[in-house]
């Protein structure tokens, strides 16, 4: 989670080139899925929104 936080703070999605913005959105969604799956394996529920 801390690596993602660092990425998100240094690589803004909005305002980027369209292709770069799309790639970052895909990466962000992939991280969301991985974290969701890891929490599920551990039996921990995740909030829908922060």
URLIN-V742716 format. One record per pair of residues at least 12 apart in sequence whose ideal C-beta (glycine too) atoms are under 6 Angstrom apart, sorted by the first residue. I is the first residue (numbers start at 0). J is the second residue. Records with the same first field share a line. If there is no record, write none. Layout:
# URLIN-V742716
I->J  J
This chain:
# URLIN-V742716
3->30
